[in-house]
Amino acid sequence: MNLPLDNIICGDCFDLIKTIPDKSINLIMTSPPYYQQRDYGGGMGNEDQLEHYLEKLLTLFEDCIRILREDGNIVFNLGDKYENSSLLLVPYRFAIQVTETYPVKLVNAITWVKSNPTPRQYKRRLVSSTEPFFHFVKSNDYYYNMDAFLQPDTISKKPKPSSKIGQGYYKLIEESDLAPEQKQHARQELLTVIQEVKLGKIESFRMKIRGIHSEPFGGQAGGRQIQLETNGFTIIRIHGNPLKKDALTMAVESIKGMKHPAVYPAKLIVEFLHLLTKENDIVLDPFIGSGSTAVACKMLNRRYIGFELNPDYCQQAQDRLADLQPVQPQLF
Ligand SMILES: C[S@@+](CC[C@H](N)C(=O)[O-])C[C@H]1O[C@@H](n2cnc3c(N)ncnc32)[C@H](O)[C@@H]1O
């Protein structure tokens, strides 16, 4: 069977995935039903034992590896569950079993921090507000575009440096036991680096002053250690983009008229697409639900295939996509 691209196909992903040729997909991006959390009207998630749930997911994962290109990426988002007031650690059990069973590497466990988690009134535990997104690859040659990830204008505007930037260091220089000429040198260098930040030449900086800050270790420790000994201080310039961290803070999306109970934000998926795909790459979501992965693909001109068992959600996803700009469909 030839699967049409840019389509949501209503059916069981365990069968449909078998029709996809080997090494043909660039990214598999998905959020399977969580263990015993919701009834989507059949399908995965309501297995009577966690072992059965994990076994089933691992079976699907085997096909994911088969259809993935050598330079492809796989991202699985899973949620956890409490049983007898104790976390089962479902996502982590899954990730451990995957890496122990298949020849894949786990590049990152990226945490989605929900800025608006469902409010709960627990007395003796905190409100869960995070979910992991596991990023797996088949080889070290995986496609990866760090520069495109979290560009400041896609998530938040780059803040202007504060007028107080670096001011605290002047006080620390005075309080230090540096010699007067070392203090003078430190103040001059501090002024220079503050100007560099204000002019946008560098992103930020850190200063370490002998006797005040902990000594550097690892990486360039040797050079910095010598600077600390001879000058009494060292300045670490932070160039380019802000640190690209393994945590993304984003609100849970509420979409008007959407009945699906577990939608992940399309904006979050846009970031994964920037990082792990290029234009016209093929993205598969075997549990596409309300179509968020496809929405993100359509926004960035990636080709998508979505599978969804529940016909109502299939229809909702198709309606949601129809409201976006149309793209040219192609055959696989
Ligand atoms: C957690 S939801 C995915 C939500 C999606 N990420 C979104 O943003 O809307 C999982 C979906 O998998 C579907 N599903 C469950 N078993 C399935 C199967 N065997 N084949 C295809 N879809 C299935 C459920 O109906 C549900 O919509």
The ligand as an SDF file (V2000), in Angstrom:
LIG
                    3D

 27 29  0  0  0  0  0  0  0  0999 V2000
   -2.0120   11.0110   23.9240 C   0  0  0  0  0  0  0  0  0  0  0  0
   -3.0610   11.0040   22.5600 S   0  0  0  0  0  0  0  0  0  0  0  0
   -2.1510   11.9080   21.3490 C   0  0  0  0  0  0  0  0  0  0  0  0
   -2.4660   13.3660   21.4060 C   0  0  0  0  0  0  0  0  0  0  0  0
   -1.7410   14.1940   20.3560 C   0  0  0  0  0  0  0  0  0  0  0  0
   -0.3380   14.2880   20.6460 N   0  0  0  0  0  0  0  0  0  0  0  0
   -2.3600   15.5830   20.2590 C   0  0  0  0  0  0  0  0  0  0  0  0
   -1.6560   16.5980   20.4690 O   0  0  0  0  0  0  0  0  0  0  0  0
   -3.5570   15.6660   19.9950 O   0  0  0  0  0  0  0  0  0  0  0  0
   -2.9480    9.3750   21.9530 C   0  0  0  0  0  0  0  0  0  0  0  0
   -3.8900    9.0480   20.7960 C   0  0  0  0  0  0  0  0  0  0  0  0
   -3.5960    7.7270   20.3360 O   0  0  0  0  0  0  0  0  0  0  0  0
   -4.8050    7.1540   19.8410 C   0  0  0  0  0  0  0  0  0  0  0  0
   -4.6150    5.6900   19.7730 N   0  0  0  0  0  0  0  0  0  0  0  0
   -4.6950    4.7850   20.7590 C   0  0  0  0  0  0  0  0  0  0  0  0
   -4.3950    3.5520   20.2960 N   0  0  0  0  0  0  0  0  0  0  0  0
   -4.1230    3.6880   18.9700 C   0  0  0  0  0  0  0  0  0  0  0  0
   -3.7310    2.7800   17.9390 C   0  0  0  0  0  0  0  0  0  0  0  0
   -3.5730    1.4830   18.1890 N   0  0  0  0  0  0  0  0  0  0  0  0
   -3.5220    3.2810   16.7110 N   0  0  0  0  0  0  0  0  0  0  0  0
   -3.6750    4.6080   16.4380 C   0  0  0  0  0  0  0  0  0  0  0  0
   -4.0550    5.5170   17.3760 N   0  0  0  0  0  0  0  0  0  0  0  0
   -4.2640    5.0580   18.6290 C   0  0  0  0  0  0  0  0  0  0  0  0
   -5.8570    7.6270   20.8370 C   0  0  0  0  0  0  0  0  0  0  0  0
   -7.1480    7.5890   20.2860 O   0  0  0  0  0  0  0  0  0  0  0  0
   -5.3540    9.0480   21.1520 C   0  0  0  0  0  0  0  0  0  0  0  0
   -6.0150    9.9970   20.3380 O   0  0  0  0  0  0  0  0  0  0  0  0
  1  2  1  0
  2  3  1  0
  2 10  1  0
  3  4  1  0
  4  5  1  0
  5  6  1  0
  5  7  1  0
  7  8  2  0
  7  9  1  0
 10 11  1  0
 11 12  1  0
 11 26  1  0
 12 13  1  0
 13 14  1  0
 13 24  1  0
 14 15  1  0
 14 23  1  0
 15 16  2  0
 16 17  1  0
 17 18  1  0
 17 23  2  0
 18 19  1  0
 18 20  2  0
 20 21  1  0
 21 22  2  0
 22 23  1  0
 24 25  1  0
 24 26  1  0
 26 27  1  0
M  CHG  2   2   1   9  -1
M  END
$$$$
